Amino acid sequence: MRHRIRRDERAEYVRIGHALSASVDVVSIQHEYGIWGGEDGAYVLDFLRALTVPAVATLHTVLRSPTPGQRRVLTELMAGVAATVVMSQSAATLLTNTYGVDASRLAVIPHGVPDLPLADPANVKPTLGLAGRQVILSFGLLGPGKGYELAIDALPTVVAAHPAACFVVVGATHPEMLRREGEAYRESLVARGEALGMTDHIMFANRFVSRNELTGWLEAADVFVTPYPNLEQIVSGTLSYAMGAGRAIVSTPYAYAAELLADGRGLLVPPGSPALFAAALTKVLGDAELRATLGRRAYEHSRGMVWSKVGAEYRRLFERVGAAIPARALMPQLVTVNA
């Protein structure tokens, strides 16, 4: 890593913007409000203004009802870059209808996923100590926005129908939450499961996992869940990865899930109802043909999301953007920046 921006050191945004402009042809900016310094992540604009080479912004969050500060930051960022990438059509529609962005300045490039073969969970479960269990999986940094309370509250009904069911949550607590509260949130989920008598049916793998280990967890899953309460969420890497592994998926209908799981690629359940969530899980766990159908449809849809194809789309975009300035080489030099 040649350059690194310390999140809250405003002067570094300008300094490194100048340094990159002298050495690369295109800058890829990954935008999420929480990773950039300043109020509402406004320091990203200092970085952008310091650049004298074109930039492409990839948006990981687009809010339907932003605060004035959030709207200003995002609007100025999009106005200052050569192109903006979003990962779903719903995000592109939101930007054109709500933010007034010219659709010609937007590119829809899906969230990338590994190119995995379809695997039989029964062949993988023994390697994880889950032989004979019906595995309900979710993964990612742990925090309240994941909606795991809904899945835990649904478990007693699911277990009554499928005694071998086990809800597995893979991932460490979000670093910011860990800094502020320690493991209080994870402990609250454990206590919630204990109060429902589900201790033997909930498993937490409390750690960051490698790509290889994550692949194993995904391939061991019978059902993947994203019970997110925020219906505005426009992208979910975990959902994308589950589709790439060909898993049957049960989810709340947040914007990204509603789009990607349409046409029978998964089951959508209204938020806030453990009974409805339990009914969907019970149905999928009890019907092998349904699980296979949902997983196959998700897998087929995800073939356009594998990293090689997503990378090729980004390459074409960067080449087009880089062609606007004198080229140093046949392929533009590229740097990706997260604060």
N, C-alpha and C positions, 0 to 999 in steps of 0.2 A: 504494500500500500504506500504510494508515494505522497499522497496528501490526505489529511484528515481534519475535519472541522469539528471542534468542540462545540457542542450544541448551544451553549449559552454565551460563547465568546463572539460577540457581534463582529468585531474587527476581522476575525478569521474568514468570515464569509466573503468579504471584499478581497482580502489578500489571496485566498485560494481561487476565487473567480478569475483574478488577473493571471495567476500562475497557470491555470488550466488553459486559458485563452492562448497562451504562448506555446502550448504543446499538443493540443488536440483539435480535431475538426468539428466534433459534435459532442454535446454534453447531454446525457440522459438523467433527468431529475425525477426521482421517485418521491411522490408527494403524499404525505399523510400528516394531518395537522400536528399530531403529537411528537413527530420526530424532528421538527425544525424549531429553532429557538425563537424567542420573542412572543408577543401576544398573538394568539391564533397562528403561530408559526410564521410570523411576518418576516423573519430574517431571511427566508428563502428569496424574498424580493431583492434584498441587498446583494445576495449571491448572483441572482439573475442579471441585475443591472451592471454588475462588474464584468460579465462575460462579453467578449467581442466575437464569439463564435456562436452559431445557432444552437438552440437547446430544444429538446423534446421532453415534455412532462408526461409521466404516467401517473394517473390519479387512482389512488387506492380507496378514497372516500369522496363521495359527492352527496352532500346533504340536501334533502328536499326543503328544509326550513333552517338555513344557516343563520347565525347571528350576523349583524352588519359587518363585524370584523372578519368573520370567516368568509363571507361573500366577497368582501373587498380583496382579501388575500388571494382567493382562488381566481377571481376575475382578472386581477392584475397579472397573476402568473400565466394564465392562458393567453392573455393579450401579448405577453412578452416572449412567448416561445414560438418556434416555427410550426409546431404541431402538438396536439394533445392526444394521448392514448387513454382510452378507457377499456375495461375488460368485459363489458356487456352492452347490449343494445339498449337496455333500460337506462343505463348511465348516460349514454349518448342522447337519448330522448329527453332525459331530465335536464341535461346541459343546454340543449337547444330550446326547450319549452320554458324552463324556469330561469336560466341564466342568460338566455339570448345569444348563445354562442353559434357562430356560423358553422353549420354541419360540415362544410368543406374543410374546416380546420381540425376536424376530429377523425381519429382512426380507432376502430374497434378491433383490438387484438386480444384474444382470450388469455386467461390465466394459464400459464404453462403447467404441464403435468409430466411425470416420468412415463416413458413408453414401457409399460408393464404387460406381461402376459396375463391372461385370465387364469386364476389359480383356484383350486378347490380348498376352501377353508379347513376341511377335515385333515388335509395333508400338512397344514401349517400349525394348527392349534397345539399339538404335542410339544413343539419346540418352545412354546411360550407358557407351558404349564396349564393349558386350557383344553386339554383333551376331554371330549364329552360335554363341553359347555356350549351353549348357544350365545354367541358373542355379539353384544351391542356395543359399538365403538364410537368414540369421538376423540379428537386430538387437537392440540394447539395450546398456546399460552393460556393458563387458567385465569379467569376473571369473571365477574358477574354478567358480562355481556354474552356469555356463551349459553345461558339459559339451562344449565345442568339441573337446576332445581326441578324443572318440568319433567325431565327424564327420570330423576330419582323418585319424584312423587308418583310417576306412572308405574314404577317397578312392581309394587305389590300385586297389582292386577295382572301384570305380565307374568310374574313368577307363579301366580296361582294357576295359570294356564300352561306355563312352560317352566317347570321347576329347575331346569338346568341353565336358565338365562343368567347372564352376567353382564353388567354394564361396566365397560372399561374406559377410563379416561387417561389418555397418554399426554404428558406434557408438564413442564414446570410452571409454577406460578409466574404471572407477568412480573418482570423485574421492577417496574414502578410500584406495583401493588406490594411486592415483597419488601421493598424499601420502606413503604409507609406502614404496612400492617403485618408484615411477616406472613405466616401461614394461616392467619385467622380465617380467611375465606375458605381455604381448602378444609380446614378443621370444621367449619360450619356445615360443609357438604357431607363430611364423614358423620357428623352428629345427626344430620337430617336422615341419612340412611340408617343409622343405628336406631333412631326413634321409630322408624317404620319397620324395623326387624329385617333389614336388607343387608346387614353387614357381610354376609356370605355371598352376596350377589352384586357387590360393587368393588371395583379394583382401581386403584390409582397408581399409575406409573409416573412418579413425581420426578421427572428429569427431562432434560433435553435429549433427544434421540437422534442418531445418525439417520441418513437417508435409508441405508440398508435395514436398520432396525424398524424404521417407520414402515417400510414396505412389508415387513413381516407382520406387523400389527394389522395393516390394511388387508393383507391377504388372509388373515385369520378371522376377519369379521364376517358375520352372517348379515348384519344390518349396520349401516352407518347412520348416525343422527346428527343433525344440526338444529337444535331446538331454540334458535336465537329469538329473543323477544323483540329486537329492533327490526321492524319490518322494512326500514329504509336501507338496510345494508346492501350495498351494490356489488360486493365481491366477497368471496370466501375461498381462500386457498384450500382449506380443509375439504370443503365440498368438491372442489375441482379434483383434488387428489383421490377422493373416494370414487368419483366417476371414472377417473383414469385407471383405477384398480378393478372396475366392474362390480362394485358393491351395490346391493339394494339399499336405497336411501329413504329415510323418513325424516321430514323436516317441517319446520314452520315456513309459511309462504313469504319470507322476506324477498326483496326485489330480485336478488341474484338467483335464489332457489326457484322462485316462481318462473323465471325465464329458462334456467338450465334444466329443470326437472319437468318441463311441459311435455305434452305428448306421451305420457306414460313412462317417463324416465325416472320416476320416483313418486312417493306419496307425500302430499302436502296436508298438514294438519293445522287448523287455526290455533293461534297462540293462547296460552292461559288455561288450557283444559287438560289436566292429567288424564282424565277419562278417555278423551278422544285420542290423545297421544298413545295411551296404553292400548286402545283398540287397534290402532294402526300397527303398532309393534307386534301385538299378538297375532294379527292377521298375517303379517309377513313371515314371522318366525314359524307359523304353522303351515305354511304353503310353500314347499320347495320350488314348485313350478313358477309361482309368482316371484319369488326371490330371484330365480334365474332370469326370468323375463325382464324384471326391473334392472338387474345388473347388466344384462346384455345390451339393453337399450342405452343405458348410461355409458357403457364402455364404447359402443359404436359412435355415440355423439362426441365422446372425448377424443376420438382419433385426430380431429382437427386441432386439438389442444396440446398434443405432445410437444416437448421442448424443441425438437428439430424444426417443426413447422412454425411454432411461435417465433423461434429465433430467426427463421428465414423471413418472416413478415417484418420483424424489427429491422433486420438487415436492409431490406428494400426501403423501409421508411428512412433509416439513417442515411442511406446512399442518396435518396432523393433530397433530403434536407441538406446533406453535405455538399451536394452538387451546386448549391447556391453560392459557394465560395471557392476560390482556387484550391484544387485538391493537392495534398502533399503526397498522396499515394493513390493507387487504384481503389483501395478500400479506405473509407474515412477512418481515422483514429477515433476511438470512442471512449468516453469515461462515464461511468454511472455514479451518481452522487446521492447518498443519503447522509443527512447530518449525523 
